[in-house]
Amino acid sequence: MGTMATSEPGSDESALTKRYAMLPDGGGAAVGAALLARWREPHRRYHTERHLRFLLDRLDELGGSAADPVAVELAGWFHDAVYDPRGADNEERSAELAAAALPDSARRDEVVRLVRLTASHRPAAGDTNGATLCDADLAVLAGTPAAYAAYAAAVRDEYRHVDDAAFAAGRAGVLRRLLAGPRLFHTAYGADHWEQPARTNLAAELALLP
């Protein structure tokens, strides 16, 4: 696949917040600005504004694969809005944030469901909203070797509180689980464009771990 272009973090904050403000049932620009501030927290290394922008670009690339693209985009904004590398409940806390921040609606309930789904990235058959969000979130795995190396380095930096041996063991387990699944991507576009490059990158990283 070709290089995935993304906007530079902070390059046009007004455009990003305006994009959020235009989303129906999103609560307006103030909610978007508060979310963006979370994505810019200084302890983050991978789960940053750059990742948010990347995910939004991938949602654009996936086009009309979701039944409710608005719910999927809102879930993209919220899915790592709460992020503590030492925590095990980031997805649940992010889902709770969405439930509290969004206006009461059926779409809000779908956003909350989708945020929780990013804990497993295993949408059910026919869940086009879940498939679209999960594919966009995991598309980083299918970058060029240089882009993938930068991603892996950022993840390691985010877990800098973990010693090298423990990190390598945990990371190897994650990579093996990803590779053992029948498919990483659930949309037709993701399967066609991202599956093989992602598997190549994952296998290459695993081979480098002690």
N, C-alpha and C positions, 0 to 999 in steps of 0.2 A: 504494500500500500504506500501511498505517497506520504510526505511529511504533513503532520497535522498542525496547521498554523493556529496560533492563539494570540490574543491581545496581551500586551504587557500589563502587569498589575498596576493599577492606578493611572493608566494612560488616559482614561476617559471615564472618571467616576460618574459624571452626570449622565452619560449614556447608559451606564449599567443601572443606576438607580431609576432612571426613566423607564428602562425596559421592565424593571420590576413593577413600577407604579402602573404600567399599562395592563398588568395581569388582572383579570377579573377575580374577585374573591381573595385578593392578596392582602388587603388591608391598607394599601396605599404606599406612598414613597417613604413615609417614616418607618414602616416595617422593613422595607428594603434597605434603608440606610442602617438600621440597627443590625440587620443580618450581615451586611457588608463589614461592619465594624467587628463582628465576631470572626469573620473569615480573615481579618487582618491582625488577629491576636499575635503577640510577638513570640509565643512559644511554638507556634506552628512552623513546620518546615515543608511538608507535602500538602497537608490539608489547608491550603491557603487560598487567597483570592485567585491565584493562577489556576488552581484546580477547579474552582467554581467557574471561571471563564472557559476553561477547557471543556468542562461538562456541558455548559450552555452551547458552545460551538458544536459539540457532538450531537446534542439534541437537534440543532438546526440541520446538521448533516443527515440525521436519521429521518427528517421530514415527517410525513404523515403516518408513522408506524404506530402511534398511540391512539387509543380511543378518545382520550381526553388530554391533549397536549398541554393545556393550561395546568391541570393537576400535576402532570409530570414535571413541568418546569418549576412550579412552586415547590414540589418535593426536592428537586435539585438544589434549590436555594437553601432548604432547611436540612438536607440530609446529613451534613456534618457541621451544622451551625454550632452544636455543642461538641467540642473535641478536646479530650484530655488523654494524652498518650498512656497515662497510667490507669485510666478507667476502662471498665469492661461494659459500660452501659451507655456509650455515646449515642448509639442509634435510638435507644429508648428515650433518653433525655432530649434528643433533638426532636423526636416525635411529640413528646410532651410540650416542647416549646411551640411547635406548629399548632398543636391543639389550643394552646393559650393565646397565640398571637393572631390567628386567622379568624375571620368572622365565621359564626356558626352557619354551616351549610353542608350539604352532601359532599361537595368538593373538598371541604376541609377534612372530612372523615377519610376521603380517598387519599389526600396528601399524607395524613398521619399513617395510613396503612402502607403507603409506598416508602416513606422514610424508614419504617420498621423493616421493610423488605430488604433494605440495603445491608442489613446485618448478615444476610445469607446469600444474597444475589441469586436466589433460586425462585424465579417466578413460576407460577403454575401454568400449565398449558392453557393457552387462550388469554392469558393476562397480558394484553398488549401494552398497557400502561407500565406494568412492572418490568416487562422485557425491555422496553425502551429506556427506562431509567437505569436499570442494571447494566445494560450494554454501554450506555454513555459513561457511566461511572467507571467501568472496567476497560474502556477503550485505551486508556493510558498504557495498558499492557501490550498494545499492538503498535507502539511507536517505532521509530527507527532505533537501531542499536544504541546510538548516542542519546536519544531522548529517553529510552528505557533506562540506560545507565544513570542518567540524571534523576529519574524518578526513584530508582532503587536507592541512590545515595541520599535523597531527601527523606525517604522512609527511615533509613538507618539513623539519620541525624535526628529525626523526630523521636526515636527511641534511644537517644544517647544516654539515658539513665540506666539502660540495660547493658551488661557486660558483653563482650564480643562472643563468647562461647554460648551464652544463653540466647543471644539474639540470633546467632547462626542456626541453632537448633530450632527455635521457634519459627524463623523465616523458612527454613527447609520444610517444616511441616505444612506451612501455608502453601508453598509452591507445589508440594506433592499433592495436596488436596485439590488444588486448582487443576493440575494436570490429570488427575485421576478421573475427573468428571467427564461425562460424555460430550459436553459442550460448554464453552465459556460464554458464548453469545447466543441470544435467543431470538433476535430479529433476523429476518432474511438478509438485511444489509450487513449486520454485524457478523453473521456466519460467513458471508461471502468475502468481506473485506478485512476482518480483524482476527478471525479464529486462528489461522495458520501463523501469521506473524506473532501473535500473542504466545502461542505455544512454543514457538522457536525462542522467543525472549525468555520465557519462564524456564525452559530447559537449560538455556545457556547460563542463567543466574544460578540455578540449582547446581550445575556442574562446578561452579566456582566456589561454592560454600564448602567449608571443611567438614 
